[in-house]
């Protein structure tokens, strides 16, 4: 499986996500991962940003499944 994500095809969705999470310290990488989780819902997001991704939602309401390192 080859996963490729080109931001240029998703500007409107990324802009909407940026507006939705304007009160958070999100970056383009986070927004792209949220968008990819909407496009590929069967795959979890692998991240070290547990706190951020526990607050993000795909498709406005769905919890994003994540894989994180164990908490210390």
TIMI-2910 file (N, C-alpha, C, CB; in pm, 1 decimal, decimal comma, always signed):
<rs>
+----------+----------+----------+----------+----------+----------+----------+----------+----------+----------+----------+----------+------+
!      n_x !      n_y !      n_z !     ca_x !     ca_y !     ca_z !      c_x !      c_y !      c_z !     cb_x !     cb_y !     cb_z ! resn !
+----------+----------+----------+----------+----------+----------+----------+----------+----------+----------+----------+----------+------+
!    +84,7 !   -117,4 !     +0,0 !     +0,0 !     +0,0 !     +0,0 !    +89,1 !   +123,5 !     +0,0 !    -96,3 !     -0,1 !   +122,0 !  Unk !
!    +57,4 !   +215,7 !    -84,0 !   +130,1 !   +342,2 !    -89,8 !    +34,6 !   +452,4 !    -46,9 !   +187,7 !   +369,4 !   -233,4 !  Unk !
!    +74,8 !   +526,7 !    +52,8 !     -7,0 !   +637,0 !   +101,1 !    +58,3 !   +767,6 !    +60,1 !    -25,6 !   +630,2 !   +254,9 !  Unk !
!    -12,3 !   +845,9 !    -15,5 !    +38,1 !   +976,3 !    -58,4 !    -67,6 !  +1080,3 !    -25,5 !    +72,8 !   +977,3 !   -211,5 !  Unk !
!    -24,2 !  +1191,5 !    +28,1 !   -117,2 !  +1298,3 !    +62,3 !    -63,0 !  +1428,1 !     +5,5 !   -138,0 !  +1308,7 !   +216,5 !  Unk !
!   -140,2 !  +1489,8 !    -80,0 !   -102,9 !  +1615,8 !   -142,4 !   -195,9 !  +1724,4 !    -89,3 !   -110,0 !  +1606,3 !   -298,5 !  Unk !
!   -141,5 !  +1816,3 !    -13,4 !   -221,9 !  +1922,8 !    +47,6 !   -301,9 !  +2002,9 !    -54,2 !   -132,6 !  +2016,1 !   +125,1 !  Unk !
!   -246,7 !  +2016,6 !   -173,8 !   -313,0 !  +2102,6 !   -272,1 !   -452,2 !  +2052,6 !   -309,3 !   -228,1 !  +2113,3 !   -396,8 !  Unk !
!   -478,1 !  +1925,1 !   -293,1 !   -610,5 !  +1872,3 !   -323,5 !   -707,3 !  +1880,6 !   -207,3 !   -599,0 !  +1731,2 !   -367,3 !  Unk !
!   -661,6 !  +1936,1 !    -94,1 !   -743,6 !  +1936,7 !    +27,5 !   -744,1 !  +2071,8 !    +98,2 !   -694,5 !  +1830,5 !   +122,8 !  Unk !
!   -712,9 !  +2179,0 !    +25,3 !   -704,8 !  +2311,2 !    +89,1 !   -832,6 !  +2350,1 !   +162,9 !   -673,5 !  +2416,2 !    -14,8 !  Unk !
!   -945,8 !  +2329,2 !   +102,0 !  -1071,4 !  +2370,2 !   +164,6 !  -1093,7 !  +2296,3 !   +296,2 !  -1189,1 !  +2345,4 !    +69,6 !  Unk !
!  -1068,9 !  +2166,6 !   +297,2 !  -1088,1 !  +2088,2 !   +418,5 !   -985,6 !  +2124,9 !   +526,0 !  -1079,3 !  +1939,2 !   +386,6 !  Unk !
!   -861,3 !  +2147,9 !   +484,4 !   -757,8 !  +2186,6 !   +580,6 !   -786,9 !  +2324,3 !   +639,8 !   -619,3 !  +2186,1 !   +513,6 !  Unk !
!   -837,4 !  +2413,3 !   +556,3 !   -874,1 !  +2546,8 !   +604,8 !   -989,0 !  +2538,4 !   +705,9 !   -914,0 !  +2637,9 !   +486,4 !  Unk !
!  -1085,7 !  +2452,1 !   +678,8 !  -1197,7 !  +2433,6 !   +772,0 !  -1148,4 !  +2374,7 !   +903,7 !  -1305,8 !  +2342,1 !   +709,9 !  Unk !
!  -1057,1 !  +2279,7 !   +896,5 !  -1001,1 !  +2221,8 !  +1019,1 !   -920,8 !  +2327,3 !  +1096,4 !   -911,3 !  +2099,7 !   +985,5 !  Unk !
!   -844,7 !  +2409,2 !  +1025,9 !   -767,4 !  +2515,6 !  +1091,3 !   -860,3 !  +2611,4 !  +1164,2 !   -682,0 !  +2592,3 !   +988,2 !  Unk !
!   -972,0 !  +2644,6 !  +1103,1 !  -1068,4 !  +2734,6 !  +1167,9 !  -1132,1 !  +2666,4 !  +1289,2 !  -1178,0 !  +2778,5 !  +1067,5 !  Unk !
!  -1165,6 !  +2539,4 !  +1275,4 !  -1229,5 !  +2466,5 !  +1385,1 !  -1138,8 !  +2457,0 !  +1506,7 !  -1269,2 !  +2326,9 !  +1339,5 !  Unk !
!  -1009,5 !  +2441,1 !  +1482,3 !   -914,0 !  +2425,7 !  +1592,1 !   -826,9 !  +2549,7 !  +1611,2 !   -825,7 !  +2304,8 !  +1567,2 !  Unk !
!   -879,9 !  +2665,6 !  +1578,9 !   -804,8 !  +2791,5 !  +1590,1 !   -761,9 !  +2820,2 !  +1733,3 !   -888,5 !  +2907,2 !  +1538,0 !  Unk !
!   -835,8 !  +2769,6 !  +1830,9 !   -803,6 !  +2794,5 !  +1971,4 !   -695,1 !  +2701,2 !  +2024,5 !   -928,1 !  +2780,2 !  +2055,8 !  Unk !
!   -648,5 !  +2609,2 !  +1942,7 !   -544,2 !  +2513,7 !  +1982,2 !   -413,5 !  +2546,5 !  +1911,1 !   -587,8 !  +2368,4 !  +1950,5 !  Unk !
!   -306,1 !  +2492,6 !  +1961,3 !   -176,6 !  +2511,8 !  +1896,3 !   -156,4 !  +2398,7 !  +1796,1 !    -59,9 !  +2515,9 !  +2001,1 !  Unk !
!   -233,4 !  +2403,2 !  +1689,9 !   -224,5 !  +2301,4 !  +1585,8 !   -128,7 !  +2348,7 !  +1479,1 !   -363,2 !  +2270,6 !  +1525,2 !  Unk !
!    -75,7 !  +2254,9 !  +1404,1 !    +10,6 !  +2291,6 !  +1292,5 !    -37,1 !  +2217,3 !  +1168,5 !   +160,3 !  +2259,3 !  +1323,3 !  Unk !
!    +26,8 !  +2245,0 !  +1057,0 !    -15,7 !  +2184,3 !   +931,4 !     -7,0 !  +2032,1 !   +938,1 !    +69,2 !  +2236,9 !   +815,7 !  Unk !
!    +94,5 !  +1979,6 !  +1003,6 !   +109,3 !  +1834,2 !  +1014,4 !    -11,3 !  +1773,6 !  +1086,7 !   +240,3 !  +1798,1 !  +1088,9 !  Unk !
!    -53,9 !  +1835,5 !  +1197,4 !   -172,0 !  +1786,5 !  +1270,0 !   -295,3 !  +1790,1 !  +1181,0 !   -196,3 !  +1870,2 !  +1397,1 !  Unk !
!   -314,7 !  +1900,8 !  +1112,3 !   -432,5 !  +1914,4 !  +1025,5 !   -431,6 !  +1809,9 !   +915,0 !   -438,4 !  +2054,9 !   +964,3 !  Unk !
!   -314,5 !  +1782,6 !   +858,8 !   -304,9 !  +1680,7 !   +753,9 !   -334,7 !  +1542,0 !   +809,2 !   -165,8 !  +1682,8 !   +689,9 !  Unk !
!   -288,5 !  +1513,0 !   +930,1 !   -318,7 !  +1383,0 !   +990,4 !   -467,9 !  +1367,7 !  +1019,4 !   -238,4 !  +1364,7 !  +1119,2 !  Unk !
!   -530,7 !  +1474,6 !  +1065,5 !   -675,7 !  +1469,5 !  +1087,7 !   -746,0 !  +1443,2 !   +955,9 !   -727,4 !  +1601,3 !  +1151,4 !  Unk !
!   -707,6 !  +1513,6 !   +851,9 !   -769,5 !  +1495,2 !   +720,4 !   -745,9 !  +1354,1 !   +667,0 !   -714,9 !  +1598,4 !   +621,1 !  Unk !
!   -624,1 !  +1303,8 !   +682,3 !   -596,7 !  +1167,7 !   +636,2 !   -678,2 !  +1065,0 !   +713,8 !   -448,0 !  +1136,4 !   +649,1 !  Unk !
!   -703,8 !  +1091,9 !   +842,3 !   -786,1 !   +998,3 !   +919,2 !   -931,4 !   +999,7 !   +870,6 !   -780,2 !  +1032,7 !  +1069,1 !  Unk !
!   -974,1 !  +1112,6 !   +813,5 !  -1107,3 !  +1117,9 !   +752,5 !  -1109,4 !  +1036,9 !   +622,2 !  -1149,0 !  +1265,0 !   +725,4 !  Unk !
!  -1001,7 !  +1043,4 !   +548,0 !   -994,1 !   +973,9 !   +419,4 !   -968,9 !   +823,9 !   +435,7 !   -884,4 !  +1035,2 !   +334,0 !  Unk !
!   -896,3 !   +786,6 !   +540,2 !   -859,3 !   +647,2 !   +564,2 !   -902,4 !   +606,8 !   +705,5 !   -705,6 !   +626,4 !   +545,1 !  Unk !
!  -1032,7 !   +595,6 !   +730,8 !  -1083,3 !   +575,5 !   +866,8 !  -1045,6 !   +441,7 !   +930,8 !  -1231,0 !   +587,7 !   +865,6 !  Unk !
!  -1001,2 !   +345,7 !   +853,7 !   -964,8 !   +216,2 !   +911,2 !   -825,4 !   +214,5 !   +971,9 !   -974,2 !   +109,8 !   +806,2 !  Unk !
!   -751,0 !   +324,1 !   +954,9 !   -613,2 !   +328,3 !  +1002,5 !   -598,7 !   +427,2 !  +1117,9 !   -518,1 !   +365,9 !   +888,0 !  Unk !
!   -534,6 !   +385,7 !  +1227,5 !   -511,1 !   +479,1 !  +1338,3 !   -398,1 !   +576,1 !  +1304,6 !   -477,8 !   +402,2 !  +1467,7 !  Unk !
!   -394,9 !   +685,1 !  +1375,6 !   -287,1 !   +783,2 !  +1363,4 !   -179,5 !   +747,1 !  +1464,9 !   -339,5 !   +929,9 !  +1385,9 !  Unk !
!    -56,3 !   +740,6 !  +1419,1 !    +56,8 !   +716,3 !  +1509,0 !   +115,4 !   +851,9 !  +1544,6 !   +165,4 !   +621,9 !  +1443,1 !  Unk !
!   +118,7 !   +881,8 !  +1674,8 !   +161,3 !  +1014,9 !  +1718,7 !   +221,1 !  +1009,4 !  +1858,7 !    +43,2 !  +1112,9 !  +1715,7 !  Unk !
!   +303,0 !  +1106,8 !  +1889,6 !   +350,9 !  +1124,8 !  +2026,5 !   +269,8 !  +1234,6 !  +2095,5 !   +502,2 !  +1159,6 !  +2027,8 !  Unk !
!   +183,3 !  +1300,4 !  +2020,8 !    +99,9 !  +1409,8 !  +2074,3 !    -34,1 !  +1356,5 !  +2125,1 !    +76,1 !  +1517,9 !  +1966,0 !  Unk !
!    -28,2 !  +1270,8 !  +2225,1 !   -149,0 !  +1208,2 !  +2279,8 !   -253,5 !  +1313,4 !  +2320,2 !   -112,8 !  +1120,7 !  +2401,0 !  Unk !
!   -210,8 !  +1413,6 !  +2393,2 !   -305,0 !  +1514,6 !  +2443,9 !   -376,1 !  +1587,9 !  +2330,5 !   -231,7 !  +1615,6 !  +2532,4 !  Unk !
!   -301,0 !  +1629,3 !  +2229,4 !   -362,4 !  +1698,4 !  +2115,9 !   -463,1 !  +1609,0 !  +2044,5 !   -255,1 !  +1744,9 !  +2017,5 !  Unk !
!   -421,8 !  +1487,3 !  +2012,3 !   -507,1 !  +1402,5 !  +1930,4 !   -625,8 !  +1345,0 !  +2006,8 !   -426,2 !  +1290,8 !  +1872,8 !  Unk !
!   -621,3 !  +1345,5 !  +2137,7 !   -739,9 !  +1304,7 !  +2212,8 !   -848,9 !  +1410,6 !  +2202,8 !   -704,2 !  +1278,8 !  +2360,0 !  Unk !
!   -811,7 !  +1532,8 !  +2170,1 !   -908,7 !  +1641,0 !  +2156,2 !   -956,6 !  +1664,1 !  +2014,1 !   -850,3 !  +1766,5 !  +2208,0 !  Unk !
!   -879,9 !  +1618,8 !  +1916,8 !   -918,8 !  +1635,3 !  +1777,1 !  -1028,2 !  +1535,3 !  +1740,5 !   -796,8 !  +1618,0 !  +1684,3 !  Unk !
!  -1111,4 !  +1572,9 !  +1644,5 !  -1216,9 !  +1484,3 !  +1595,3 !  -1214,1 !  +1484,1 !  +1443,2 !  -1356,8 !  +1528,4 !  +1648,0 !  Unk !
!  -1240,7 !  +1369,1 !  +1385,7 !  -1254,4 !  +1362,8 !  +1240,3 !  -1402,2 !  +1368,8 !  +1207,3 !  -1188,4 !  +1233,5 !  +1181,5 !  Unk !
!  -1433,0 !  +1424,2 !  +1092,9 !  -1572,9 !  +1440,4 !  +1051,2 !  -1655,3 !  +1509,1 !  +1160,2 !  -1634,7 !  +1303,6 !  +1016,8 !  Unk !
!  -1593,4 !  +1601,4 !  +1228,2 !  -1650,8 !  +1688,1 !  +1331,7 !  -1679,4 !  +1619,2 !  +1464,9 !  -1776,8 !  +1747,3 !  +1280,9 !  Unk !
!  -1712,9 !  +1489,6 !  +1468,0 !  -1753,7 !  +1427,6 !  +1594,6 !  -1684,4 !  +1296,5 !  +1628,9 !  -1898,7 !  +1404,0 !  +1591,8 !  Unk !
!  -1620,1 !  +1234,1 !  +1532,4 !  -1564,6 !  +1100,6 !  +1554,6 !  -1428,7 !  +1107,2 !  +1623,1 !  -1552,5 !  +1025,7 !  +1422,2 !  Unk !
!  -1411,2 !  +1025,3 !  +1724,7 !  -1281,5 !  +1012,1 !  +1790,2 !  -1183,4 !   +953,5 !  +1690,0 !  -1290,8 !   +923,1 !  +1918,1 !  Unk !
!  -1062,7 !  +1005,8 !  +1688,8 !   -958,3 !   +956,2 !  +1601,0 !   -882,3 !   +847,8 !  +1675,7 !   -863,0 !  +1071,0 !  +1554,8 !  Unk !
!   -880,2 !   +723,6 !  +1624,1 !   -801,7 !   +621,0 !  +1691,6 !   -653,2 !   +653,0 !  +1678,9 !   -832,4 !   +481,2 !  +1633,2 !  Unk !
!   -582,2 !   +643,1 !  +1790,2 !   -439,7 !   +677,9 !  +1788,6 !   -356,8 !   +565,2 !  +1849,8 !   -414,9 !   +810,2 !  +1865,0 !  Unk !
!   -232,8 !   +562,7 !  +1807,7 !   -131,5 !   +476,2 !  +1867,9 !    -23,0 !   +569,2 !  +1920,4 !    -73,4 !   +369,9 !  +1764,1 !  Unk !
!     +4,2 !   +559,2 !  +2051,4 !   +102,1 !   +646,3 !  +2116,9 !   +197,7 !   +562,6 !  +2199,8 !    +31,9 !   +751,9 !  +2205,6 !  Unk !
!   +315,7 !   +617,5 !  +2226,4 !   +404,2 !   +548,2 !  +2321,9 !   +338,1 !   +543,1 !  +2458,7 !   +542,7 !   +619,0 !  +2331,5 !  Unk !
!   +373,9 !   +446,9 !  +2540,2 !   +314,5 !   +439,5 !  +2675,5 !   +344,9 !   +564,8 !  +2756,5 !   +366,6 !   +315,5 !  +2750,8 !  Unk !
!   +250,8 !   +600,1 !  +2841,9 !   +272,9 !   +715,7 !  +2931,3 !   +369,6 !   +673,4 !  +3039,8 !   +138,1 !   +767,8 !  +2993,9 !  Unk !
!   +449,4 !   +768,7 !  +3082,6 !   +547,9 !   +739,0 !  +3188,3 !   +488,3 !   +754,0 !  +3324,2 !   +668,8 !   +828,8 !  +3176,7 !  Unk !
+----------+----------+----------+----------+----------+----------+----------+----------+----------+----------+----------+----------+------+
</rs>
